[in-house]
Amino acid sequence: MIDELPRHHPAHAALAAYEDLVHWTARRVMAESTGRRDEHNAEAEVPSRRAYRRAQANPRAGTWTYAVDGDG
């Protein structure tokens, strides 16, 4: 949208500042989310070998179905 405005247009600076704000806000939210994910992963129990193998086998065998796919 900002590319459609000439650089001398009064709204150009405001729009550029807004786009920067959105960009940096998204980066901050992503960093916080990543931090929470890492924290949860560090605290989570490691699944048993059997559970891990079973979970890996399901997608390969095509045993998972979803309502949006029309199969379930």
VMD Tcl script that draws the C-alpha trace (Angstrom):
set ca {
  {0.00 0.00 0.00}
  {2.82 2.39 0.83}
  {4.37 1.77 -2.58}
  {1.28 3.29 -4.20}
  {1.90 6.68 -2.56}
  {4.48 9.15 -3.80}
  {7.26 9.75 -1.26}
  {6.26 13.40 -0.85}
  {2.64 12.53 0.04}
  {1.77 13.56 3.63}
  {0.41 10.12 4.47}
  {3.58 8.37 3.31}
  {5.53 9.03 6.52}
  {2.61 8.06 8.73}
  {2.01 4.87 6.80}
  {5.71 4.00 6.87}
  {5.77 4.51 10.64}
  {2.66 2.34 11.01}
  {4.17 -0.44 8.91}
  {7.34 -0.31 11.03}
  {5.24 -0.52 14.18}
  {3.36 -3.54 12.85}
  {6.61 -5.22 11.81}
  {8.34 -4.72 15.16}
  {5.22 -5.66 17.13}
  {4.98 -8.90 15.17}
  {8.66 -9.61 15.82}
  {8.19 -9.00 19.56}
  {5.12 -11.25 19.72}
  {6.96 -13.97 17.81}
  {9.96 -13.73 20.15}
  {7.69 -14.03 23.20}
  {5.87 -16.98 21.66}
  {9.13 -18.69 20.81}
  {10.35 -18.17 24.36}
  {7.17 -19.72 25.80}
  {7.45 -22.65 23.41}
  {11.05 -23.28 24.40}
  {10.11 -23.06 28.08}
  {7.27 -25.58 27.65}
  {9.50 -27.92 25.66}
  {12.16 -27.79 28.37}
  {9.62 -28.69 31.06}
  {7.77 -31.38 29.10}
  {8.32 -35.05 29.72}
  {10.04 -37.01 26.98}
  {7.54 -39.44 25.40}
  {8.22 -43.12 25.74}
  {9.91 -44.83 22.82}
  {6.70 -46.75 22.07}
  {4.58 -43.59 22.07}
  {7.08 -41.83 19.81}
  {7.17 -44.68 17.30}
  {3.39 -44.98 17.31}
  {2.99 -41.25 16.69}
  {5.46 -41.42 13.81}
  {3.68 -44.38 12.24}
  {0.22 -42.73 12.15}
  {0.91 -40.09 9.46}
  {2.87 -42.57 7.33}
  {-0.02 -45.04 7.44}
  {-2.58 -42.34 6.65}
  {-4.64 -43.18 9.73}
  {-5.35 -39.56 10.68}
  {-8.49 -38.03 9.27}
  {-9.89 -34.55 9.62}
  {-13.44 -33.32 9.29}
  {-12.39 -30.58 6.87}
  {-11.04 -33.20 4.49}
  {-14.47 -34.80 4.29}
  {-13.17 -38.11 5.62}
  {-14.30 -37.77 9.19}
}
mol new
graphics top color blue
foreach p $ca { graphics top sphere $p radius 0.5 }
foreach p [lrange $ca 0 end-1] q [lrange $ca 1 end] { graphics top cylinder $p $q radius 0.2 }
display resetview
